[in-house]
Amino acid sequence: MLRRYSRKLSAILIVLCLSILGIGSCSRQLSPLEIVKSYEVACNSSDIESLLSLFEDDATVEFIGMGPVVRGLLWIRGKAEYDSTLHTRLELTVKRKELGTVYCSAKETNDWAKTVGISMLVYSQFDLEIKSGKIFSISALLSDSSIVRINEVMTEVVPWAQTNRPRLFTEAFSEGEFSFNTASARATLSLLADWRKSMAE
């Protein structure tokens, strides 16, 4: 009986020692490059919870020239739901890594762009700053050609929508800017489909 108890105690001590040393632990911190890949996979599979788990609680996101810097998981969740509804697909290409920042370029396709005749959106910059195993900030810049094409579309769509589909416009945009959530994504797609139909008449 004593010998059996001694064996159990030894086994417990071994497990405790392995835990302290980190051996066999499943919580290994991902490297910056692994986090970037996990971010891409979560985006493309619409795995919103996995995506959110990669971010610091007060992480910031900036689409340079497209609006203010935004902060926090609530906004990131809304953007993830928006992208999921639009069937967004993101392809990141790592250019270099310096300290905790991974510098990338990116290509994006989604139903919004396809509806208005844009086959692909290109980001000349899509940089992820990573601290303590979490995404601390994202800074993205669309290429000049993508910005020009979006502006051409918006110049036509916005006044048409304000006149012909004011309710959908209000649901899709907030004070003339993109609004990011599931409802706004659906409203945007409906609005754009109506606009394309009106252009064909």
C-alpha positions as CSV (number, residue, x, y, z in Angstrom):
1,M,0.0,0.0,0.0
2,L,2.8,2.4,1.0
3,R,4.8,1.5,-2.2
4,R,1.7,2.2,-4.4
5,Y,1.2,5.6,-2.7
6,S,4.8,6.4,-3.2
7,R,4.6,5.7,-7.0
8,K,1.5,7.9,-7.3
9,L,3.3,10.7,-5.4
10,S,6.4,10.3,-7.7
11,A,4.2,10.6,-10.8
12,I,2.5,13.7,-9.5
13,L,5.9,15.3,-8.7
14,I,7.1,14.5,-12.2
15,V,4.1,16.1,-13.8
16,L,4.5,19.2,-11.7
17,C,8.2,19.5,-12.6
18,L,7.4,19.2,-16.3
19,S,4.7,21.9,-16.0
20,I,7.2,24.2,-14.3
21,L,9.8,23.6,-17.0
22,G,7.2,24.1,-19.7
23,I,7.8,20.6,-21.1
24,G,4.7,19.2,-22.8
25,S,2.8,22.5,-22.5
26,C,0.2,23.2,-25.2
27,S,0.3,27.0,-24.6
28,R,3.5,27.8,-26.5
29,Q,3.6,31.4,-27.6
30,L,3.3,31.7,-31.4
31,S,6.1,33.5,-33.2
32,P,5.2,36.7,-35.1
33,L,5.2,34.9,-38.4
34,E,2.9,32.2,-37.1
35,I,0.6,34.8,-35.8
36,V,0.4,36.5,-39.2
37,K,-0.4,33.1,-40.8
38,S,-3.0,32.4,-38.1
39,Y,-4.6,35.8,-38.8
40,E,-4.8,35.1,-42.5
41,V,-6.3,31.6,-41.9
42,A,-8.9,32.9,-39.4
43,C,-9.9,35.7,-41.8
44,N,-10.3,33.4,-44.7
45,S,-12.3,30.8,-42.8
46,S,-14.5,33.4,-41.1
47,D,-13.4,32.0,-37.7
48,I,-14.2,35.2,-35.8
49,E,-13.4,33.8,-32.3
50,S,-10.0,32.5,-33.3
51,L,-9.3,35.9,-35.0
52,L,-10.2,37.9,-31.9
53,S,-8.0,35.6,-29.8
54,L,-5.0,36.9,-31.7
55,F,-5.5,40.5,-30.7
56,E,-4.6,42.5,-27.6
57,D,-7.8,43.8,-26.0
58,D,-7.0,47.4,-26.9
59,A,-5.4,46.7,-30.3
60,T,-5.6,49.4,-33.0
61,V,-6.4,49.1,-36.7
62,E,-5.8,51.8,-39.2
63,F,-6.7,51.8,-42.9
64,I,-4.5,54.8,-43.9
65,G,-6.4,57.6,-45.6
66,M,-9.7,55.8,-45.3
67,G,-10.7,56.9,-41.8
68,P,-9.5,57.3,-38.2
69,V,-7.5,54.8,-36.2
70,V,-9.9,52.5,-34.4
71,R,-9.3,50.6,-31.2
72,G,-10.6,47.6,-29.4
73,L,-12.1,44.1,-29.9
74,L,-15.6,45.4,-30.4
75,W,-14.7,47.2,-33.6
76,I,-12.5,44.3,-34.7
77,R,-15.4,41.9,-34.2
78,G,-17.7,44.2,-36.3
79,K,-15.2,44.3,-39.1
80,A,-14.7,40.5,-39.0
81,E,-18.5,40.0,-39.2
82,Y,-18.6,42.5,-42.1
83,D,-15.8,40.6,-43.9
84,S,-17.4,37.3,-43.3
85,T,-20.7,38.4,-44.8
86,L,-18.8,39.7,-47.8
87,H,-16.9,36.4,-48.2
88,T,-13.6,38.3,-47.9
89,R,-10.5,36.5,-48.8
90,L,-7.1,37.9,-47.9
91,E,-3.7,36.9,-49.2
92,L,-0.7,38.2,-47.2
93,T,2.8,38.3,-48.5
94,V,5.5,38.8,-45.9
95,K,8.2,41.3,-47.1
96,R,10.3,41.4,-44.0
97,K,10.3,41.2,-40.2
98,E,11.9,43.6,-37.8
99,L,11.7,43.1,-34.1
100,G,8.0,42.6,-33.4
101,T,6.6,44.0,-36.6
102,V,5.9,41.9,-39.7
103,Y,5.7,44.0,-42.9
104,C,3.5,42.6,-45.6
105,S,1.6,43.5,-48.8
106,A,-1.8,42.0,-49.4
107,K,-4.4,41.1,-52.0
108,E,-8.1,41.0,-51.1
109,T,-11.2,39.9,-52.9
110,N,-14.8,40.3,-51.6
111,D,-18.4,40.4,-52.8
112,W,-18.4,44.3,-52.5
113,A,-15.6,44.7,-54.9
114,K,-16.9,42.0,-57.3
115,T,-20.3,43.7,-57.4
116,V,-18.9,47.0,-58.6
117,G,-16.5,45.3,-61.0
118,I,-13.2,45.4,-59.0
119,S,-11.6,42.0,-59.3
120,M,-9.1,42.5,-56.6
121,L,-8.0,45.1,-54.0
122,V,-4.3,45.5,-53.5
123,Y,-2.6,46.8,-50.3
124,S,0.9,48.1,-50.8
125,Q,1.3,48.0,-47.0
126,F,-0.3,45.6,-44.5
127,D,1.8,45.7,-41.3
128,L,1.2,43.8,-38.1
129,E,2.8,44.9,-34.9
130,I,3.0,42.0,-32.4
131,K,3.8,42.3,-28.7
132,S,3.8,39.4,-26.2
133,G,2.3,37.0,-28.6
134,K,-0.7,39.2,-29.6
135,I,-1.4,41.6,-32.4
136,F,-1.0,45.1,-31.0
137,S,-1.7,47.1,-34.2
138,I,-2.5,46.7,-37.9
139,S,-1.7,49.5,-40.4
140,A,-2.9,49.0,-43.9
141,L,-2.6,51.1,-47.0
142,L,-4.4,50.5,-50.3
143,S,-2.4,50.9,-53.5
144,D,-3.0,54.1,-55.5
145,S,-4.8,52.2,-58.2
146,S,-7.2,50.5,-55.7
147,I,-8.0,53.9,-54.1
148,V,-8.7,55.5,-57.5
149,R,-11.1,52.7,-58.4
150,I,-13.0,52.8,-55.1
151,N,-13.3,56.6,-55.3
152,E,-14.7,56.3,-58.8
153,V,-17.3,53.8,-57.6
154,M,-18.2,55.8,-54.5
155,T,-18.6,59.1,-56.5
156,E,-21.4,57.4,-58.4
157,V,-22.9,55.2,-55.8
158,V,-23.2,57.7,-52.9
159,P,-25.4,60.4,-54.5
160,W,-27.5,57.7,-56.3
161,A,-28.1,55.9,-53.0
162,Q,-28.9,59.0,-51.0
163,T,-31.6,59.9,-53.6
164,N,-32.9,56.4,-54.5
165,R,-32.2,54.2,-51.5
166,P,-31.9,56.5,-48.5
167,R,-32.8,53.7,-46.0
168,L,-30.2,51.3,-47.3
169,F,-27.7,54.1,-47.5
170,T,-28.2,54.9,-43.8
171,E,-27.8,51.2,-42.9
172,A,-24.7,50.8,-45.0
173,F,-22.9,53.9,-44.1
174,S,-22.4,56.0,-41.0
175,E,-22.0,59.8,-41.7
176,G,-20.8,59.0,-45.2
177,E,-18.2,56.5,-44.1
178,F,-18.2,52.7,-44.2
179,S,-20.0,51.1,-41.2
180,F,-18.7,47.6,-40.3
181,N,-21.1,44.9,-39.0
182,T,-23.2,42.1,-40.5
183,A,-26.2,44.4,-41.1
184,S,-24.3,47.1,-42.9
185,A,-22.6,44.4,-45.1
186,R,-26.0,43.1,-46.1
187,A,-27.3,46.6,-46.7
188,T,-24.3,47.4,-48.8
189,L,-24.7,44.4,-51.0
190,S,-28.4,45.1,-51.5
191,L,-27.7,48.7,-52.3
192,L,-24.9,47.9,-54.8
193,A,-27.1,45.3,-56.5
194,D,-29.9,47.9,-57.0
195,W,-27.4,50.4,-58.2
196,R,-25.9,48.0,-60.8
197,K,-29.4,47.1,-61.9
198,S,-30.3,50.8,-62.4
199,M,-27.2,51.4,-64.4
200,A,-28.2,48.6,-66.8
201,E,-31.7,49.9,-67.4
